[in-house]
Amino acid sequence: MLIGVSILVFALIRVLPGDPVRTVVPETATQADIEAARERFGLDRPIVVQYGIYMWGVLQGDFGRSFQTGGSVTTEMLQRIPATLELTTFALLLALLVAVSLGLVAALKAGKLPDHVSRVAALFGTSLPEFWLGILFIFFFYYLLGWAPVPSGRLGVGITLQQITGFAVIDSLLTANWAALRSALSHLALPVITLAIVIMGPMMRSVRVSALDVLQSNAYRCAVAHGVPRRRLWRSYLARPSLAGLPTLAALVYGYLLGGAIMIEYVFAWQGFGQWALRGLLFRDYPVIQAFVIVVATFYVLIFLLADILHALLDPRVRL
């Protein structure tokens, strides 16, 4: 799949309108200057040769050099990926916590007020564009109420943090930098809540539907008839079977977040992987676009592998 993705992205970005060389050379450049730049970037060679050279570098961890900055794409990417992973991971964890809670409550109170409220909340979150919701949050919580910090990145002005893993929260804990930890969490709050609201709807509906099926199953009714304690009944007979299919859906959502959080990063000036790729797309920076697509596809493969393993652990029937 990764080979197919690499071939498609390599071919498709070259048929898009616009010449990346024109975005690099000055307006006064002559045709000779343009051809020299094209040769320097390797764009004068046949596309098959370009692909072979590029993939040989990728296999060695070299994604080429950016047309715009001239820097190593691998280095720039490694500086940006932790910011996006931190944002999307916190958002997914918060969305899972809310989705599981609301889904189980909605199933237990099917047809009643909690069920209707949770379903409307899920529909509301799914229907809203994330960038618009993020702008609303900035307007209310930063501009009007003053509760949130300036949406200008991951840390406040004047806060210094020693980089170890690239994850601001983890690095703050490792270095016992409590001022940086407070700043990192406060800057994470709004974008994380925004993304969590947008993605929790499908997961909540999945948990609710699965829980309703479990509640109507013979195994659950038999457990109730035998007087199994309520805590054990909900934990072993309701929660575990209801969550069996959630890892696969969560993997799909997480993969979407890695590539789809671009607008949230842009709204909150997050300086993450998606914002970096968007800038590369605007300037037709081929190495940046190719690296973004290949890395996101790789994450998809790894995340779905992990989801399949978790699914098998939650549902023993899958292992048969």
C-alpha positions as a Markdown table, in Angstrom:
| # | Residue | x | y | z |
|---|---|---|---|---|
| 1 | Met | 0.0 | 0.0 | 0.0 |
| 2 | Leu | 2.8 | 2.4 | 0.9 |
| 3 | Ile | 4.5 | 1.8 | -2.5 |
| 4 | Gly | 1.2 | 2.5 | -4.3 |
| 5 | Val | 0.7 | 5.7 | -2.2 |
| 6 | Ser | 4.2 | 6.9 | -3.1 |
| 7 | Ile | 3.7 | 6.3 | -6.8 |
| 8 | Leu | 0.4 | 8.1 | -6.8 |
| 9 | Val | 1.5 | 11.1 | -4.9 |
| 10 | Phe | 4.7 | 11.3 | -6.9 |
| 11 | Ala | 2.8 | 11.3 | -10.2 |
| 12 | Leu | -0.3 | 13.4 | -9.2 |
| 13 | Ile | 1.6 | 16.4 | -7.8 |
| 14 | Arg | 3.5 | 16.7 | -11.0 |
| 15 | Val | 0.3 | 17.1 | -13.1 |
| 16 | Leu | -1.1 | 19.8 | -10.9 |
| 17 | Pro | -1.0 | 23.3 | -12.4 |
| 18 | Gly | 2.0 | 25.5 | -11.3 |
| 19 | Asp | 5.7 | 25.2 | -11.6 |
| 20 | Pro | 7.7 | 24.8 | -8.3 |
| 21 | Val | 10.7 | 26.4 | -9.9 |
| 22 | Arg | 8.8 | 29.6 | -10.6 |
| 23 | Thr | 8.1 | 30.0 | -6.8 |
| 24 | Val | 11.9 | 29.8 | -6.1 |
| 25 | Val | 13.6 | 31.9 | -8.8 |
| 26 | Pro | 13.1 | 35.7 | -8.8 |
| 27 | Glu | 10.8 | 37.4 | -11.2 |
| 28 | Thr | 13.8 | 38.7 | -13.2 |
| 29 | Ala | 15.2 | 35.2 | -13.7 |
| 30 | Thr | 16.1 | 34.3 | -17.3 |
| 31 | Gln | 15.2 | 31.1 | -19.0 |
| 32 | Ala | 18.7 | 29.9 | -18.4 |
| 33 | Asp | 18.3 | 30.6 | -14.7 |
| 34 | Ile | 15.1 | 28.6 | -14.6 |
| 35 | Glu | 16.6 | 25.6 | -16.4 |
| 36 | Ala | 19.6 | 25.7 | -14.0 |
| 37 | Ala | 17.2 | 25.6 | -11.0 |
| 38 | Arg | 15.3 | 22.8 | -12.6 |
| 39 | Glu | 18.5 | 20.8 | -13.0 |
| 40 | Arg | 19.6 | 21.6 | -9.4 |
| 41 | Phe | 16.3 | 20.1 | -8.1 |
| 42 | Gly | 16.6 | 17.1 | -10.4 |
| 43 | Leu | 13.4 | 18.0 | -12.3 |
| 44 | Asp | 15.0 | 17.8 | -15.7 |
| 45 | Arg | 15.3 | 14.0 | -15.5 |
| 46 | Pro | 12.6 | 11.5 | -16.5 |
| 47 | Ile | 9.9 | 11.0 | -13.9 |
| 48 | Val | 10.8 | 7.3 | -13.5 |
| 49 | Val | 14.4 | 8.2 | -12.7 |
| 50 | Gln | 13.2 | 10.9 | -10.3 |
| 51 | Tyr | 11.0 | 8.4 | -8.5 |
| 52 | Gly | 13.8 | 5.8 | -8.2 |
| 53 | Ile | 16.3 | 8.3 | -6.8 |
| 54 | Tyr | 13.7 | 9.7 | -4.4 |
| 55 | Met | 12.6 | 6.3 | -3.0 |
| 56 | Trp | 16.2 | 5.1 | -2.7 |
| 57 | Gly | 16.7 | 8.2 | -0.4 |
| 58 | Val | 13.5 | 7.5 | 1.5 |
| 59 | Leu | 14.6 | 3.9 | 2.3 |
| 60 | Gln | 17.7 | 5.5 | 3.9 |
| 61 | Gly | 15.7 | 8.1 | 5.8 |
| 62 | Asp | 16.4 | 10.9 | 3.4 |
| 63 | Phe | 13.2 | 12.7 | 2.1 |
| 64 | Gly | 15.2 | 15.2 | 0.0 |
| 65 | Arg | 15.6 | 18.9 | 0.5 |
| 66 | Ser | 12.9 | 21.5 | 0.5 |
| 67 | Phe | 12.7 | 23.7 | -2.6 |
| 68 | Gln | 11.7 | 26.7 | -0.5 |
| 69 | Thr | 14.1 | 26.5 | 2.4 |
| 70 | Gly | 16.9 | 24.4 | 1.0 |
| 71 | Gly | 16.9 | 22.5 | 4.3 |
| 72 | Ser | 16.6 | 18.7 | 4.9 |
| 73 | Val | 12.9 | 17.7 | 4.7 |
| 74 | Thr | 13.6 | 14.9 | 7.2 |
| 75 | Thr | 15.0 | 17.3 | 9.8 |
| 76 | Glu | 12.1 | 19.8 | 9.3 |
| 77 | Met | 9.6 | 17.0 | 9.5 |
| 78 | Leu | 11.0 | 15.6 | 12.7 |
| 79 | Gln | 10.8 | 19.0 | 14.3 |
| 80 | Arg | 7.1 | 19.3 | 13.4 |
| 81 | Ile | 5.7 | 15.8 | 13.9 |
| 82 | Pro | 5.8 | 15.8 | 17.7 |
| 83 | Ala | 3.6 | 18.9 | 17.8 |
| 84 | Thr | 0.9 | 17.3 | 15.7 |
| 85 | Leu | 1.1 | 14.0 | 17.5 |
| 86 | Glu | 0.8 | 15.7 | 20.9 |
| 87 | Leu | -2.3 | 17.6 | 19.7 |
| 88 | Thr | -4.0 | 14.7 | 18.0 |
| 89 | Thr | -3.3 | 12.2 | 20.8 |
| 90 | Phe | -4.7 | 14.4 | 23.5 |
| 91 | Ala | -7.7 | 15.1 | 21.3 |
| 92 | Leu | -8.3 | 11.4 | 20.6 |
| 93 | Leu | -8.0 | 10.4 | 24.3 |
| 94 | Leu | -10.5 | 13.1 | 25.4 |
| 95 | Ala | -12.9 | 12.1 | 22.6 |
| 96 | Leu | -12.7 | 8.5 | 23.6 |
| 97 | Leu | -13.3 | 9.2 | 27.2 |
| 98 | Val | -16.4 | 11.3 | 26.4 |
| 99 | Ala | -17.6 | 9.0 | 23.6 |
| 100 | Val | -17.4 | 5.9 | 25.8 |
| 101 | Ser | -19.1 | 7.6 | 28.7 |
| 102 | Leu | -21.9 | 9.1 | 26.7 |
| 103 | Gly | -22.4 | 6.0 | 24.5 |
| 104 | Leu | -22.8 | 3.7 | 27.5 |
| 105 | Val | -25.1 | 6.1 | 29.3 |
| 106 | Ala | -27.2 | 6.6 | 26.2 |
| 107 | Ala | -27.6 | 2.8 | 25.8 |
| 108 | Leu | -28.6 | 2.3 | 29.4 |
| 109 | Lys | -31.1 | 5.2 | 29.2 |
| 110 | Ala | -32.3 | 4.5 | 25.7 |
| 111 | Gly | -35.3 | 6.6 | 24.7 |
| 112 | Lys | -34.9 | 8.9 | 27.7 |
| 113 | Leu | -33.5 | 12.4 | 28.1 |
| 114 | Pro | -29.8 | 11.4 | 28.5 |
| 115 | Asp | -30.0 | 9.4 | 25.3 |
| 116 | His | -31.6 | 12.3 | 23.4 |
| 117 | Val | -29.1 | 14.8 | 24.7 |
| 118 | Ser | -26.0 | 12.7 | 23.9 |
| 119 | Arg | -27.3 | 12.0 | 20.4 |
| 120 | Val | -27.9 | 15.7 | 19.7 |
| 121 | Ala | -24.5 | 16.6 | 21.1 |
| 122 | Ala | -22.9 | 14.0 | 18.8 |
| 123 | Leu | -24.8 | 15.4 | 15.8 |
| 124 | Phe | -23.9 | 19.0 | 16.8 |
| 125 | Gly | -20.2 | 18.2 | 17.0 |
| 126 | Thr | -20.0 | 16.2 | 13.8 |
| 127 | Ser | -21.8 | 18.9 | 11.8 |
| 128 | Leu | -19.5 | 21.8 | 12.8 |
| 129 | Pro | -16.4 | 22.7 | 10.7 |
| 130 | Glu | -13.5 | 22.4 | 13.1 |
| 131 | Phe | -11.8 | 25.7 | 12.0 |
| 132 | Trp | -15.1 | 27.6 | 12.6 |
| 133 | Leu | -15.5 | 26.1 | 16.0 |
| 134 | Gly | -11.9 | 26.9 | 16.9 |
| 135 | Ile | -12.4 | 30.5 | 15.9 |
| 136 | Leu | -15.5 | 30.7 | 18.1 |
| 137 | Phe | -13.6 | 29.3 | 21.0 |
| 138 | Ile | -10.8 | 31.8 | 20.5 |
| 139 | Phe | -13.4 | 34.6 | 20.4 |
| 140 | Phe | -15.2 | 33.6 | 23.6 |
| 141 | Phe | -12.5 | 32.1 | 25.8 |
| 142 | Tyr | -9.6 | 34.3 | 24.8 |
| 143 | Tyr | -11.0 | 37.6 | 23.6 |
| 144 | Leu | -14.2 | 38.0 | 25.7 |
| 145 | Leu | -13.5 | 36.0 | 28.9 |
| 146 | Gly | -9.7 | 36.0 | 28.9 |
| 147 | Trp | -9.5 | 32.5 | 30.2 |
| 148 | Ala | -7.3 | 31.1 | 27.4 |
| 149 | Pro | -3.8 | 32.1 | 26.4 |
| 150 | Val | -2.9 | 33.8 | 23.2 |
| 151 | Pro | -3.4 | 31.3 | 20.3 |
| 152 | Ser | 0.2 | 31.7 | 19.1 |
| 153 | Gly | 1.8 | 28.3 | 19.4 |
| 154 | Arg | 2.5 | 25.6 | 22.0 |
| 155 | Leu | 4.1 | 27.7 | 24.8 |
| 156 | Gly | 3.7 | 31.2 | 26.1 |
| 157 | Val | 6.0 | 34.1 | 25.5 |
| 158 | Gly | 9.1 | 33.9 | 27.7 |
| 159 | Ile | 8.7 | 30.2 | 28.5 |
| 160 | Thr | 11.8 | 28.2 | 27.7 |
| 161 | Leu | 11.8 | 24.4 | 27.6 |
| 162 | Gln | 14.6 | 21.9 | 27.0 |
| 163 | Gln | 13.8 | 19.7 | 24.0 |
| 164 | Ile | 14.1 | 16.0 | 24.7 |
| 165 | Thr | 11.2 | 14.2 | 23.0 |
| 166 | Gly | 9.6 | 17.2 | 21.2 |
| 167 | Phe | 6.4 | 16.7 | 23.2 |
| 168 | Ala | 6.0 | 19.8 | 25.3 |
| 169 | Val | 4.0 | 18.1 | 28.1 |
| 170 | Ile | 6.4 | 15.2 | 28.4 |
| 171 | Asp | 9.5 | 17.4 | 28.2 |
| 172 | Ser | 8.0 | 19.6 | 30.9 |
| 173 | Leu | 7.5 | 16.6 | 33.2 |
| 174 | Leu | 11.0 | 15.1 | 32.4 |
| 175 | Thr | 12.7 | 18.4 | 33.2 |
| 176 | Ala | 10.4 | 19.3 | 36.1 |
| 177 | Asn | 9.6 | 22.6 | 34.4 |
| 178 | Trp | 6.2 | 23.3 | 36.0 |
| 179 | Ala | 5.8 | 26.7 | 34.4 |
| 180 | Ala | 6.3 | 25.2 | 30.9 |
| 181 | Leu | 3.8 | 22.4 | 31.9 |
| 182 | Arg | 1.1 | 24.9 | 32.8 |
| 183 | Ser | 1.7 | 26.8 | 29.7 |
| 184 | Ala | 1.7 | 23.7 | 27.5 |
| 185 | Leu | -1.5 | 22.4 | 28.9 |
| 186 | Ser | -3.2 | 25.8 | 28.7 |
| 187 | His | -2.2 | 26.1 | 25.0 |
| 188 | Leu | -3.4 | 22.6 | 24.3 |
| 189 | Ala | -6.8 | 23.0 | 25.9 |
| 190 | Leu | -8.7 | 24.9 | 23.2 |
| 191 | Pro | -7.4 | 23.0 | 20.1 |
| 192 | Val | -7.8 | 19.7 | 21.8 |
| 193 | Ile | -11.3 | 20.4 | 22.9 |
| 194 | Thr | -12.2 | 21.6 | 19.4 |
| 195 | Leu | -10.9 | 18.4 | 17.7 |
| 196 | Ala | -12.4 | 16.2 | 20.4 |
| 197 | Ile | -15.9 | 17.7 | 19.9 |
| 198 | Val | -15.6 | 17.2 | 16.1 |
| 199 | Ile | -14.5 | 13.5 | 16.2 |
| 200 | Met | -16.4 | 12.1 | 19.2 |
| 201 | Gly | -19.7 | 11.8 | 17.4 |
| 202 | Pro | -19.0 | 8.6 | 15.3 |
| 203 | Met | -17.3 | 6.9 | 18.2 |
| 204 | Met | -20.2 | 7.7 | 20.6 |
| 205 | Arg | -22.7 | 6.3 | 18.1 |
| 206 | Ser | -20.7 | 3.2 | 17.6 |
| 207 | Val | -20.5 | 2.5 | 21.4 |
| 208 | Arg | -24.2 | 3.2 | 21.8 |
| 209 | Val | -25.2 | 0.8 | 19.0 |
| 210 | Ser | -22.9 | -1.9 | 20.3 |
| 211 | Ala | -24.1 | -1.5 | 23.9 |
| 212 | Leu | -27.7 | -1.7 | 22.8 |
| 213 | Asp | -27.0 | -5.0 | 21.0 |
| 214 | Val | -25.2 | -6.3 | 24.2 |
| 215 | Leu | -28.1 | -5.3 | 26.4 |
| 216 | Gln | -30.5 | -7.3 | 24.2 |
| 217 | Ser | -28.2 | -10.3 | 24.0 |
| 218 | Asn | -28.9 | -13.6 | 25.8 |
| 219 | Ala | -25.5 | -13.6 | 27.6 |
| 220 | Tyr | -26.3 | -10.2 | 29.3 |
| 221 | Arg | -29.8 | -11.2 | 30.2 |
| 222 | Cys | -28.5 | -14.5 | 31.6 |
| 223 | Ala | -26.0 | -12.6 | 33.7 |
| 224 | Val | -28.7 | -10.3 | 35.0 |
| 225 | Ala | -30.9 | -13.3 | 35.9 |
| 226 | His | -28.1 | -14.9 | 37.8 |
| 227 | Gly | -27.7 | -11.8 | 40.0 |
| 228 | Val | -24.2 | -10.8 | 38.9 |
| 229 | Pro | -23.2 | -7.7 | 40.8 |
| 230 | Arg | -23.8 | -4.5 | 38.9 |
| 231 | Arg | -20.2 | -3.3 | 38.8 |
| 232 | Arg | -19.0 | -6.6 | 37.4 |
| 233 | Leu | -22.0 | -6.8 | 35.1 |
| 234 | Trp | -21.3 | -3.4 | 33.5 |
| 235 | Arg | -17.5 | -4.0 | 33.4 |
| 236 | Ser | -17.4 | -7.6 | 32.1 |
| 237 | Tyr | -20.7 | -8.1 | 30.3 |
| 238 | Leu | -21.4 | -4.6 | 28.9 |
| 239 | Ala | -18.4 | -2.4 | 28.6 |
| 240 | Arg | -15.9 | -5.0 | 27.1 |
| 241 | Pro | -18.1 | -6.4 | 24.4 |
| 242 | Ser | -19.5 | -2.9 | 23.6 |
| 243 | Leu | -15.9 | -1.5 | 23.0 |
| 244 | Ala | -14.7 | -4.5 | 20.9 |
| 245 | Gly | -15.2 | -2.6 | 17.6 |
| 246 | Leu | -14.0 | 0.8 | 18.9 |
| 247 | Pro | -10.2 | 0.4 | 18.3 |
| 248 | Thr | -10.7 | 0.1 | 14.5 |
| 249 | Leu | -12.9 | 3.2 | 14.4 |
| 250 | Ala | -10.5 | 5.1 | 16.7 |
| 251 | Ala | -7.6 | 4.1 | 14.4 |
| 252 | Leu | -9.5 | 5.5 | 11.4 |
| 253 | Val | -10.3 | 8.7 | 13.3 |
| 254 | Tyr | -6.7 | 9.1 | 14.5 |
| 255 | Gly | -5.4 | 8.7 | 10.9 |
| 256 | Tyr | -7.9 | 11.4 | 9.9 |
| 257 | Leu | -6.6 | 13.7 | 12.6 |
| 258 | Leu | -3.0 | 13.3 | 11.5 |
| 259 | Gly | -3.8 | 14.6 | 8.1 |
| 260 | Gly | -6.9 | 16.6 | 8.8 |
| 261 | Ala | -5.9 | 18.8 | 11.7 |
| 262 | Ile | -4.3 | 21.2 | 9.3 |
| 263 | Met | -6.9 | 23.9 | 9.7 |
| 264 | Ile | -6.8 | 23.7 | 13.5 |
| 265 | Glu | -3.1 | 24.0 | 13.4 |
| 266 | Tyr | -3.4 | 27.0 | 11.2 |
| 267 | Val | -6.1 | 28.7 | 13.4 |
| 268 | Phe | -4.1 | 28.2 | 16.6 |
| 269 | Ala | -0.7 | 28.9 | 14.9 |
| 270 | Trp | 0.4 | 25.4 | 16.2 |
| 271 | Gln | 3.4 | 25.1 | 13.9 |
| 272 | Gly | 2.8 | 21.4 | 13.4 |
| 273 | Phe | 3.2 | 18.8 | 10.7 |
| 274 | Gly | -0.1 | 19.7 | 8.9 |
| 275 | Gln | 0.7 | 23.5 | 8.8 |
| 276 | Trp | 4.1 | 22.7 | 7.4 |
| 277 | Ala | 2.6 | 20.5 | 4.7 |
| 278 | Leu | 0.0 | 23.1 | 3.8 |
| 279 | Arg | 2.8 | 25.7 | 3.2 |
| 280 | Gly | 4.5 | 23.1 | 1.0 |
| 281 | Leu | 1.4 | 22.6 | -1.0 |
| 282 | Leu | 0.9 | 26.3 | -1.5 |
| 283 | Phe | 4.4 | 26.7 | -2.9 |
| 284 | Arg | 4.4 | 23.4 | -4.9 |
| 285 | Asp | 7.3 | 22.1 | -2.7 |
| 286 | Tyr | 7.4 | 18.5 | -4.0 |
| 287 | Pro | 9.6 | 16.9 | -1.4 |
| 288 | Val | 7.5 | 18.4 | 1.5 |
| 289 | Ile | 4.2 | 17.2 | 0.0 |
| 290 | Gln | 5.6 | 13.7 | -0.8 |
| 291 | Ala | 7.0 | 13.3 | 2.7 |
| 292 | Phe | 3.7 | 14.4 | 4.3 |
| 293 | Val | 1.6 | 11.9 | 2.3 |
| 294 | Ile | 4.0 | 9.0 | 2.8 |
| 295 | Val | 4.4 | 9.6 | 6.5 |
| 296 | Val | 0.7 | 9.9 | 7.1 |
| 297 | Ala | 0.1 | 6.7 | 5.1 |
| 298 | Thr | 2.7 | 4.9 | 7.2 |
| 299 | Phe | 1.0 | 6.0 | 10.4 |
| 300 | Tyr | -2.3 | 4.7 | 9.0 |
| 301 | Val | -0.7 | 1.3 | 8.4 |
| 302 | Leu | 0.8 | 1.1 | 11.9 |
| 303 | Ile | -2.3 | 2.4 | 13.7 |
| 304 | Phe | -4.6 | -0.1 | 12.0 |
| 305 | Leu | -2.1 | -2.9 | 12.9 |
| 306 | Leu | -2.3 | -1.8 | 16.5 |
| 307 | Ala | -6.2 | -1.5 | 16.3 |
| 308 | Asp | -6.4 | -5.1 | 15.0 |
| 309 | Ile | -4.3 | -6.3 | 17.9 |
| 310 | Leu | -6.5 | -4.5 | 20.4 |
| 311 | His | -9.6 | -5.8 | 18.7 |
| 312 | Ala | -8.4 | -9.3 | 19.1 |
| 313 | Leu | -7.7 | -8.7 | 22.8 |
| 314 | Leu | -11.1 | -7.3 | 23.4 |
| 315 | Asp | -13.0 | -9.9 | 21.3 |
| 316 | Pro | -11.6 | -13.4 | 21.5 |
| 317 | Arg | -13.8 | -14.5 | 18.6 |
| 318 | Val | -11.5 | -12.6 | 16.2 |
| 319 | Arg | -8.6 | -14.8 | 17.1 |
| 320 | Leu | -10.4 | -18.0 | 16.1 |
